[in-house]
Amino acid sequence: MERMCTHCHAALASDTKADWCPACGGALVERAELPSSTAKAAPAEVDHRGIVLPRRHAVGGIITPQ
């Protein structure tokens, strides 16, 4: 299960112990994780609050979903 904020949509790491979003104070909701692709991705970066940071492209910049 993946935990996300209902207000700012921040994704929290699985080992983060929080009842509320550490970024905005919004409520957290659990949802099923999206199916992973066959490509090996770099491990997710997690900041000091326990929020999963967006993936970065090998050339530079942030990969954002459309």
C-alpha positions in Angstrom: 0.0 0.0 0.0 1.1 3.5 -0.8 0.4 6.5 1.5 -0.5 9.8 -0.1 -1.7 13.2 1.2 -5.2 14.0 0.2 -4.4 17.7 0.0 -0.9 18.2 -1.6 -0.6 14.6 -3.0 2.8 14.0 -1.5 3.8 10.4 -1.4 5.2 9.1 1.9 7.9 6.5 2.3 6.7 3.1 3.6 8.8 3.4 6.8 7.5 6.9 7.7 5.5 7.0 10.9 3.0 9.8 10.5 -0.7 10.3 10.9 -0.8 13.6 9.0 1.2 14.9 6.0 4.5 16.4 7.2 4.5 18.9 4.3 1.0 20.5 4.7 -0.8 18.8 7.6 -3.4 17.1 5.3 -4.9 13.7 5.9 -3.2 10.6 4.6 -4.9 8.0 2.5 -3.7 4.5 1.6 -4.1 3.2 -1.9 -2.8 0.3 -3.9 0.6 0.8 -5.6 0.7 1.2 -9.3 2.1 -1.9 -11.2 5.9 -1.6 -11.6 7.4 -1.8 -15.0 10.1 -4.3 -16.0 12.8 -1.6 -16.2 15.0 -1.2 -13.2 14.6 2.2 -11.6 16.9 4.0 -9.2 15.8 3.7 -5.6 13.5 6.4 -4.5 15.0 9.5 -2.7 13.3 10.3 0.6 13.7 13.7 2.3 14.1 14.4 6.0 10.3 14.5 6.4 9.8 11.1 4.9 8.3 12.4 1.7 9.3 10.5 -1.5 11.0 13.0 -3.9 10.2 13.0 -7.7 12.5 10.9 -9.8 15.2 12.7 -11.8 16.1 12.1 -15.4 19.7 10.9 -16.2 20.4 14.1 -18.2 18.9 16.4 -15.6 15.5 17.7 -14.6 12.6 16.1 -12.8 10.3 13.5 -14.3 6.7 14.4 -13.7 3.6 12.3 -14.5 1.3 13.7 -17.1 
